[in-house]
Amino acid sequence: MMGDVAEFYVDNNVRNHYFVSISGYHIDEAGANPISQAALTLSNGLTYVELFNARGLDADKFLRNFSWFFSNGMDPEYAVIGRVSRRIWAIAMRDLYGVGDRGQKLKYHIQGSGRSLHSQEFTWNDYRTTLQALYALADNANSLHTNSRDEAFGTPTEDTVRDAVAIQLILSKEYGWLQNENPLQGSYIAEWLTDNVEEQVLRIFEEMHARGGVLGSLEVNYQRNRIQDESMVYEQRKHSGELPIVGVNTYVDEGSAVMSADDFDVDVTRSDEAERRMVIDRNKAFKEAHATEAEVGLARLKQVAREGGNLFEVMMGIVEHCTVGQVTQALFETGGKFRRNM
């Protein structure tokens, strides 16, 4: 499917839109440490390059449409995750694939760590988000999402979102230290972290290579097992207090350890029954109004799926008449459903 998308973009000369966000954020949120996040994400990107090259696509044409997405937590390794990823990617693209200057550049987005947000003393989450944003801006991230303090409970409110946006605005517009490209570059700790994290990322590459690369590693659950093991270590250290989290397992105020939004005077965004019904009714009306065109389009999609044609090209022609659910069901019927091997 991703090959179909890349091929469509190259064939139609779509230049200024990113068709993929190669994401490590969900890997980090699932429990991986920052080094594994970087390694598994970069390896996925390298696998895309291999797969697209195998289709005969020109890397200099599709790499401009790559974007990347990392999480920033509180560990020191997050301070160099961008520069390490950029260095590995640039060297690989230049030396292994002969890619030009544009394709060697790694454009990445940072979001503060969701799992670093806690319901206990939840207003303190703003301080964690500020420091995570400082990591990102100092490391020259291309874009940034600062989390709202109440995301420990659910979808944030407009007020807390405005406060979260203010964090990055104040840092980028007012904080003089960041007027320099990276105030820490050249320091001992920044250089040591960069070299050390890069070395550990490349070690993970070697482990995956021994298992047949990304796809072979997936077959033996290498990535899944690694994330689960690191998640277990994190949870054990958090619950034992070895990893101090202020207001959660150390400097705890009696009465702040309740884990439910109902126990706090906190407003979160929730859809009500009227909104849910509106979406259901709108979807039903859309399907009824486009029933004839959808039937023809979905039949064509199934046929192209069976014949091995470009599915994305077909989707671009039928999306005005078919819902995401209808397209997904059509692909299930022709391609089957994935079942994880536990």
FENGI-V702797 format. One record per residue. N is the residue number from 1. RES is the residue in one small letter. PHI is phi as a letter, one per 30 degrees, with the letter a starting at -180 (* if undefined). Layout:
# FENGI-V702797
n = <N & N>
res = <RES & RES>
phi = <PHI & PHI>
This chain:
# FENGI-V702797
n = <1 & 2 & 3 & 4 & 5 & 6 & 7 & 8 & 9 & 10 & 11 & 12 & 13 & 14 & 15 & 16 & 17 & 18 & 19 & 20 & 21 & 22 & 23 & 24 & 25 & 26 & 27 & 28 & 29 & 30 & 31 & 32 & 33 & 34 & 35 & 36 & 37 & 38 & 39 & 40 & 41 & 42 & 43 & 44 & 45 & 46 & 47 & 48 & 49 & 50 & 51 & 52 & 53 & 54 & 55 & 56 & 57 & 58 & 59 & 60 & 61 & 62 & 63 & 64 & 65 & 66 & 67 & 68 & 69 & 70 & 71 & 72 & 73 & 74 & 75 & 76 & 77 & 78 & 79 & 80 & 81 & 82 & 83 & 84 & 85 & 86 & 87 & 88 & 89 & 90 & 91 & 92 & 93 & 94 & 95 & 96 & 97 & 98 & 99 & 100 & 101 & 102 & 103 & 104 & 105 & 106 & 107 & 108 & 109 & 110 & 111 & 112 & 113 & 114 & 115 & 116 & 117 & 118 & 119 & 120 & 121 & 122 & 123 & 124 & 125 & 126 & 127 & 128 & 129 & 130 & 131 & 132 & 133 & 134 & 135 & 136 & 137 & 138 & 139 & 140 & 141 & 142 & 143 & 144 & 145 & 146 & 147 & 148 & 149 & 150 & 151 & 152 & 153 & 154 & 155 & 156 & 157 & 158 & 159 & 160 & 161 & 162 & 163 & 164 & 165 & 166 & 167 & 168 & 169 & 170 & 171 & 172 & 173 & 174 & 175 & 176 & 177 & 178 & 179 & 180 & 181 & 182 & 183 & 184 & 185 & 186 & 187 & 188 & 189 & 190 & 191 & 192 & 193 & 194 & 195 & 196 & 197 & 198 & 199 & 200 & 201 & 202 & 203 & 204 & 205 & 206 & 207 & 208 & 209 & 210 & 211 & 212 & 213 & 214 & 215 & 216 & 217 & 218 & 219 & 220 & 221 & 222 & 223 & 224 & 225 & 226 & 227 & 228 & 229 & 230 & 231 & 232 & 233 & 234 & 235 & 236 & 237 & 238 & 239 & 240 & 241 & 242 & 243 & 244 & 245 & 246 & 247 & 248 & 249 & 250 & 251 & 252 & 253 & 254 & 255 & 256 & 257 & 258 & 259 & 260 & 261 & 262 & 263 & 264 & 265 & 266 & 267 & 268 & 269 & 270 & 271 & 272 & 273 & 274 & 275 & 276 & 277 & 278 & 279 & 280 & 281 & 282 & 283 & 284 & 285 & 286 & 287 & 288 & 289 & 290 & 291 & 292 & 293 & 294 & 295 & 296 & 297 & 298 & 299 & 300 & 301 & 302 & 303 & 304 & 305 & 306 & 307 & 308 & 309 & 310 & 311 & 312 & 313 & 314 & 315 & 316 & 317 & 318 & 319 & 320 & 321 & 322 & 323 & 324 & 325 & 326 & 327 & 328 & 329 & 330 & 331 & 332 & 333 & 334 & 335 & 336 & 337 & 338 & 339 & 340 & 341 & 342>
res = <m & m & g & d & v & a & e & f & y & v & d & n & n & v & r & n & h & y & f & v & s & i & s & g & y & h & i & d & e & a & g & a & n & p & i & s & q & a & a & l & t & l & s & n & g & l & t & y & v & e & l & f & n & a & r & g & l & d & a & d & k & f & l & r & n & f & s & w & f & f & s & n & g & m & d & p & e & y & a & v & i & g & r & v & s & r & r & i & w & a & i & a & m & r & d & l & y & g & v & g & d & r & g & q & k & l & k & y & h & i & q & g & s & g & r & s & l & h & s & q & e & f & t & w & n & d & y & r & t & t & l & q & a & l & y & a & l & a & d & n & a & n & s & l & h & t & n & s & r & d & e & a & f & g & t & p & t & e & d & t & v & r & d & a & v & a & i & q & l & i & l & s & k & e & y & g & w & l & q & n & e & n & p & l & q & g & s & y & i & a & e & w & l & t & d & n & v & e & e & q & v & l & r & i & f & e & e & m & h & a & r & g & g & v & l & g & s & l & e & v & n & y & q & r & n & r & i & q & d & e & s & m & v & y & e & q & r & k & h & s & g & e & l & p & i & v & g & v & n & t & y & v & d & e & g & s & a & v & m & s & a & d & d & f & d & v & d & v & t & r & s & d & e & a & e & r & r & m & v & i & d & r & n & k & a & f & k & e & a & h & a & t & e & a & e & v & g & l & a & r & l & k & q & v & a & r & e & g & g & n & l & f & e & v & m & m & g & i & v & e & h & c & t & v & g & q & v & t & q & a & l & f & e & t & g & g & k & f & r & r & n & m>
phi = <* & d & d & d & d & e & d & d & d & d & d & c & h & d & c & c & b & c & d & b & c & d & c & c & e & d & d & d & d & d & k & d & d & d & d & d & e & d & d & d & d & d & d & d & d & d & d & e & d & d & d & d & d & d & d & i & d & d & e & d & c & c & d & d & c & d & b & b & b & b & c & c & c & c & d & d & d & d & d & b & d & d & d & d & d & d & d & d & d & d & d & d & d & d & c & c & c & i & d & d & e & d & d & d & d & c & c & b & c & c & b & e & d & d & d & d & d & b & d & d & h & d & d & d & e & d & d & d & d & d & d & d & d & d & e & d & d & d & c & i & d & d & a & b & c & c & d & d & d & c & d & d & c & l & d & d & c & d & d & d & d & d & d & d & d & d & e & d & d & d & d & d & c & c & d & d & e & d & d & d & e & a & d & c & d & j & d & e & d & d & d & d & d & e & d & d & d & e & d & d & d & d & d & d & e & d & d & d & d & d & c & j & i & d & d & d & d & d & d & c & i & d & d & d & d & d & d & d & d & d & d & d & d & d & d & d & d & d & d & d & j & d & c & d & b & d & i & c & b & b & h & d & c & e & j & c & c & d & c & c & d & d & d & b & d & b & c & b & d & b & d & c & d & d & d & d & d & d & d & d & d & d & d & d & d & d & d & d & d & c & e & d & d & d & d & d & d & d & d & d & d & d & d & d & d & d & d & i & d & d & d & d & d & d & e & d & c & c & d & d & b & b & d & e & d & d & d & d & d & d & d & e & d & c & c & i & c & d & b & d & d & d>
